[in-house]
Amino acid sequence: MMKEALLYEQAGNRLRCTTCERRCMIKEGDLGFCKTRKNVGGRLYTLIYGSISSLSANPIEKKPFYHFYPGTKALTLGSFSCNFTCEWCQNFEISRSAPQEVEFLSPERFIELLEDYRCRGTSISFNEPTLLLEYALDVFDLARRQGYYNTFVTNGYMTRDALNLLISHGLDGMNIDIKGDSEVMKRYCYADSEKIWRNAKHAMLRGVHVEITTLIIPGVNDSPDCISYIAERIAEELGEETPWHLTRYFPAYRFKAPPTRIELLEAAREIGLRAGLKYVYLGNVPHHPYENTYCPSCHELLIERSGFDILQYRLIEKRCPACGEKVPIVGELGGLG
């Protein structure tokens, strides 16, 4: 379904898309970088409104969110294409696909499915959710009215205008993928990492819950200097209580490096802790003890996880039962049993 895009401006005989920071200049009849925006008759249209490639009810821990409505499920959807060029993309089947004709899913029907699947909220993920901006805003409005939460799992490369629209329409949580330092972002994504840090900080200041994920990839972003750089910026700009997920890479798409060594992930976690971060987690390493949440003061086990399941939740009014340290958890526990 074609729908006029919300964010664009006239630029001579072209249109400038202002949905993401690529700010594509698009001639009549042409598409932007992501192939989801088209100039038709001097107006910019999205080609993926309601064009849903994937739909599933996922534990919120799968996003991953570890400090946001733990134990709940989010009805998660994605569409097609991406505004990045990562050679290791785990969802390349859809992120590298141009928009396709699929059965239309209206925002109203999506909200009905939330109840059918017994979900506590929404998540737009799988491919880059910024490309679904217009659809996301309509979904968020409906979800907020009915008391559901709204989340984005994103590379964070939207414009400030797009981010402000999302927040004003009910964005509650963002997991932002920080892929590396500025050189990694330029080389592999052709993107300016400062725009992502700007958005992460702005979202947090506007009251959005923010967690950060970094896929640790051999030969790309696994050096101590790169890991330290990310950890220190999280601590300084977003705060030491910001959860940081260090996830294990496996070969995918065009990237054939071997899987990340678990010892490297553990060393990266130590770097994060030395930078002052209180909550650093390992992902894609099932049953590892660093999937769990520990008290940063007394090291008591607070939340025990196995994969995406919560085995123990020992917080009392969001405080450590041993020493009383307050842990920044958004929302109530749900979904156990």
C-alpha positions in Angstrom: 0.0 0.0 0.0 1.4 3.4 -1.0 1.0 6.2 1.5 2.4 9.7 1.4 5.5 10.0 3.5 5.4 12.4 6.5 8.9 13.7 6.4 10.3 15.2 3.2 11.0 18.6 1.6 11.3 20.1 -1.8 14.9 20.6 -2.9 15.0 22.1 -6.4 13.6 19.6 -8.8 14.1 16.8 -6.3 12.6 15.7 -3.0 14.8 15.3 0.1 13.6 12.5 2.4 14.1 13.5 6.0 13.1 10.2 7.6 16.6 8.9 8.2 20.0 10.6 8.3 20.8 9.5 4.8 18.5 12.4 3.7 18.3 11.0 0.2 17.7 13.4 -2.7 15.2 11.7 -4.9 14.3 12.5 -8.5 10.9 12.0 -10.1 10.2 8.3 -10.5 13.3 7.3 -8.4 13.7 5.5 -5.1 15.8 6.5 -2.1 18.8 4.4 -0.7 16.5 2.1 1.2 14.1 1.6 -1.8 11.1 2.1 0.4 10.5 5.8 -0.6 9.6 6.9 -4.1 9.1 10.3 -5.7 5.8 10.1 -7.6 4.6 13.3 -9.2 6.5 15.6 -6.9 5.3 13.8 -3.7 7.2 11.2 -1.7 5.5 8.0 -0.9 6.3 5.1 1.4 5.9 1.7 -0.4 5.8 -0.4 2.8 2.9 0.9 4.8 1.3 -2.2 6.3 3.6 -4.4 4.2 4.6 -6.9 6.8 7.2 -9.6 6.1 7.4 -11.1 9.6 5.1 -11.3 12.6 5.7 -13.2 15.9 5.1 -13.0 19.6 8.5 -12.8 21.2 9.7 -12.5 24.8 10.8 -9.0 25.4 14.2 -10.4 26.5 14.8 -11.5 22.8 14.9 -7.9 21.6 17.0 -7.7 23.9 15.4 -5.7 26.7 16.5 -6.9 30.2 15.3 -3.9 32.2 11.9 -3.3 30.5 8.8 -5.1 31.5 10.7 -8.4 32.2 8.9 -11.6 31.4 6.4 -10.1 29.1 5.8 -10.8 25.4 5.8 -8.2 22.6 4.1 -8.7 19.3 6.9 -8.1 16.8 6.7 -7.2 13.2 9.1 -6.2 10.4 8.9 -5.2 6.8 11.5 -5.0 4.0 14.9 -3.4 3.3 17.3 -1.3 5.4 19.2 2.0 5.4 22.5 0.3 6.4 24.8 -2.0 4.5 26.1 -4.5 7.2 27.7 -7.5 5.5 26.9 -9.7 8.5 23.2 -9.0 8.7 21.3 -11.8 10.6 18.0 -10.9 8.9 19.4 -10.4 5.4 16.5 -12.3 3.7 14.2 -9.3 4.4 16.7 -6.4 5.0 18.2 -7.0 1.6 14.9 -7.4 -0.1 13.1 -4.5 -1.9 9.5 -4.0 -0.9 7.3 -6.9 -2.0 3.6 -7.4 -2.4 2.3 -9.2 0.7 -1.1 -9.3 2.4 -1.8 -5.9 4.0 -1.9 -5.8 7.8 -3.8 -2.7 9.1 -2.7 -1.1 12.3 -6.1 -1.9 13.8 -5.8 -5.6 13.0 -2.3 -5.6 14.4 -3.6 -4.2 17.7 -6.3 -6.9 17.8 -3.6 -9.5 17.4 -1.9 -8.2 20.6 -4.8 -9.6 22.6 -5.0 -12.8 20.6 -1.3 -13.5 21.3 -1.5 -12.3 24.9 1.2 -9.7 24.4 1.9 -6.8 26.7 3.1 -4.5 23.9 4.5 -3.9 20.5 7.9 -4.1 18.9 9.0 -3.1 15.5 12.1 -5.0 14.6 13.6 -7.6 12.2 14.6 -5.1 9.6 15.2 -1.4 10.3 11.9 -0.1 11.9 12.6 3.6 11.0 11.5 2.7 7.4 8.1 1.9 8.8 7.7 5.3 10.4 4.2 6.2 9.1 2.9 2.7 10.1 4.6 2.8 13.4 3.0 6.1 14.4 -0.5 4.7 13.7 0.3 1.5 15.6 1.7 3.4 18.6 -1.3 5.7 18.8 -3.7 2.8 19.0 -1.5 0.8 21.4 -1.0 3.7 23.8 -4.8 4.2 24.0 -5.2 0.6 25.1 -2.4 0.6 27.6 0.2 -1.4 25.6 3.9 -0.4 25.5 5.7 0.4 22.3 9.3 -0.5 21.4 11.8 -0.1 18.5 14.9 -2.3 17.9 16.9 0.0 15.7 20.2 1.1 14.3 19.3 4.6 15.6 19.9 6.4 12.3 16.6 8.3 12.1 16.5 12.1 11.9 15.7 14.1 15.0 12.3 14.9 13.5 11.5 11.2 13.0 12.6 10.4 16.6 10.5 13.2 18.0 7.4 12.0 16.1 7.9 8.5 17.4 8.3 9.7 21.0 5.2 12.0 20.8 3.1 9.1 19.5 4.1 6.7 22.3 7.6 5.2 21.9 8.4 3.7 25.3 11.7 1.8 24.7 14.5 1.6 22.2 17.2 -1.0 21.9 19.9 0.7 19.8 22.5 -1.2 17.9 25.9 0.5 18.3 28.0 -1.4 15.8 31.4 0.1 16.5 33.4 3.3 16.6 33.3 6.0 13.9 35.7 4.2 11.6 33.7 0.9 11.7 30.5 2.9 11.0 32.0 4.7 8.0 33.7 1.6 6.5 30.8 -1.0 6.9 27.7 1.2 7.1 28.6 4.4 5.3 27.1 6.2 8.2 27.9 8.9 10.8 28.0 7.3 14.2 27.5 10.7 15.9 23.9 10.8 14.7 23.2 7.6 16.6 24.8 8.8 19.8 22.8 12.0 19.5 19.6 10.1 19.1 20.3 7.7 22.0 20.9 10.6 24.3 17.9 12.6 23.1 15.6 9.6 23.5 16.8 9.1 27.0 16.3 12.7 27.9 12.8 12.5 26.5 12.0 9.7 28.9 12.4 6.7 26.5 14.0 3.6 28.1 17.2 2.9 26.2 19.3 -0.2 26.1 22.4 -0.7 23.9 23.5 -3.8 21.9 26.8 -4.4 20.2 27.4 -7.5 18.1 31.0 -8.3 18.7 32.4 -9.3 15.3 36.0 -10.7 14.9 38.1 -8.4 12.9 35.5 -5.6 12.9 34.9 -4.2 16.3 36.6 -6.7 18.7 39.7 -4.7 19.6 40.0 -3.5 23.2 40.2 0.1 22.0 36.9 -0.2 20.1 35.1 -1.9 22.9 36.5 0.6 25.4 35.4 3.5 23.2 31.8 2.2 23.1 31.7 1.5 26.9 33.1 4.8 27.9 30.6 6.7 25.7 27.7 4.8 27.1 28.8 5.6 30.6 29.5 9.2 29.9 26.6 10.1 27.6 23.8 7.7 28.6 24.7 6.9 32.2 26.3 4.0 34.0 22.9 2.3 34.6 22.3 1.9 30.9 22.2 -1.9 30.0 24.8 -3.0 27.4 24.3 -6.3 25.6 27.4 -7.8 24.1 26.2 -10.4 21.7 27.9 -13.3 19.9 28.3 -13.1 16.2 27.8 -16.1 13.9 28.6 -16.1 10.2 25.7 -14.7 8.1 25.1 -13.1 4.7 28.4 -12.1 3.2 30.6 -12.3 6.3 32.4 -15.6 6.9 34.6 -14.9 10.0 34.3 -17.6 12.6 31.9 -17.1 15.6 33.0 -14.8 18.3 35.0 -16.6 21.0 33.1 -16.6 24.4 36.4 -15.6 26.1 36.4 -12.5 24.0 32.9 -11.6 25.0 33.8 -12.1 28.7 36.8 -9.9 28.3 34.6 -7.2 26.6 32.3 -7.4 29.6 35.1 -6.7 31.9 36.0 -3.6 29.9 32.5 -2.4 30.2 32.5 -2.9 34.0 35.8 -1.1 34.3 34.3 1.8 32.3 31.8 2.1 35.1 28.8 0.4 33.5 26.7 -1.5 36.1 24.8 -3.9 33.8 26.7 -5.6 31.1 25.2 -8.7 29.6 26.3 -11.4 27.2 23.9 -12.5 24.4 23.7 -15.4 22.0 25.5 -17.5 24.6 22.7 -19.7 26.1 22.9 -20.6 29.8 25.9 -18.3 30.4 25.9 -16.7 33.9 26.3 -13.3 32.4 22.8 -13.5 31.0 21.8 -12.8 34.6 21.3 -9.5 36.5 23.5 -9.1 39.5 23.4 -6.3 42.1 26.2 -3.8 41.3 26.8 -3.2 45.0 26.8 -6.6 46.6 26.8 -8.9 43.5 23.7 -10.8 44.7 21.9 -12.7 41.9 18.7 -10.7 41.2 17.3 -12.0 37.9 18.3 -15.4 36.6 17.8 -16.1 32.9 18.1 -19.0 30.6 17.9 -17.9 27.0 14.8 -15.8 26.9 13.2 -17.3 30.0 13.3 -15.8 33.5 14.0 -18.5 36.1 14.2 -16.3 39.2 13.1 -12.8 39.8 14.3 -11.8 43.3 13.9 -8.0 43.3 11.6 -6.6 45.9 10.0 -3.4 44.8 12.9 -3.1 42.3 15.5 -3.4 45.0 18.1 -5.9 45.9 16.8 -8.2 48.7 20.3 -8.3 50.2 21.5 -4.7 50.3 18.6 -2.6 49.1 20.3 -1.2 46.0 17.6 0.2 43.6 17.7 -1.4 40.1 16.4 0.6 37.2 13.6 -1.7 35.9 10.8 -0.2 33.8 7.4 -1.7 34.2 6.0 -4.6 36.2 7.1 -8.3 35.9 4.8 -10.4 33.8 4.6 -13.5 31.8 6.0 -16.0 34.3 4.5 -19.4 34.2 
